[in-house]
């Protein structure tokens, strides 16, 4: 198993955001946090100096029912999380996906398995 390691400026805010996406916190210390949903693990390291607009961090999650996650996640109150966004579904030649950008500037690609 491989898990993503993403930066978090503020663990409390990051945890709250991902809980709105249905993730649960499995572990949290001053320097590390692990969020889990349906076997998808996202690990976060504390990075309070990060500029979200300069972040290049990203992760891909591959799911069996991408449409389900899109329909659920697009109902999140995105305006409550500064800088966070969700894109529309894109159907490319070889894959279908949508993206989530969290308040840390990290890009999470949700790809149809």
C-alpha positions, -999 to 999 in steps of 0.1 A, spaced: 0 0 0 12 35 -8 -2 66 9 0 102 0 20 126 21 6 161 19 14 194 38 -10 209 63 -6 245 74 -31 240 102 -40 205 113 -73 216 129 -85 233 97 -72 205 75 -89 178 96 -122 197 96 -121 200 58 -114 164 51 -140 153 77 -165 172 54 -153 149 26 -161 119 48 -126 111 61 -119 102 97 -88 110 116 -69 78 125 -39 95 141 -28 130 150 3 144 167 20 178 166 38 168 134 17 142 116 -19 133 109 -35 104 91 -70 106 76 -89 76 63 -120 70 42 -130 37 26 -93 25 26 -81 58 11 -53 70 34 -40 106 33 -11 115 55 -3 151 64 29 166 77 28 199 96 41 227 74 30 261 89 52 281 66 37 268 34 23 293 9 -8 275 -6 -5 294 -38 31 281 -43 23 245 -33 31 217 -59 19 188 -37 -6 164 -51 -20 129 -49 -41 106 -70 -69 84 -56 -84 57 -78 -120 47 -69 -146 23 -83 -174 49 -83 -159 83 -90 -194 98 -98 -205 89 -62 -177 109 -46 -182 138 -70 -219 140 -62 -212 138 -25 -183 162 -24 -197 189 -46 -223 195 -18 -196 205 6 -198 242 17 -166 250 -2 -169 287 6 -162 279 43 -127 267 33 -106 295 18 -88 285 -13 -105 251 -15 -123 240 -47 -137 211 -67 -135 208 -105 -161 193 -128 -156 158 -140 -133 156 -171 -135 126 -195 -100 124 -211 -89 98 -237 -78 73 -211 -92 84 -178 -121 102 -162 -114 124 -132 -122 154 -111 -99 173 -88 -102 187 -53 -79 215 -41 -76 218 -4 -69 250 16 -32 240 17 -30 242 -21 -27 204 -25 -43 189 -55 -62 156 -51 -71 139 -83 -100 115 -80 -97 90 -109 -122 64 -121 -107 29 -116 
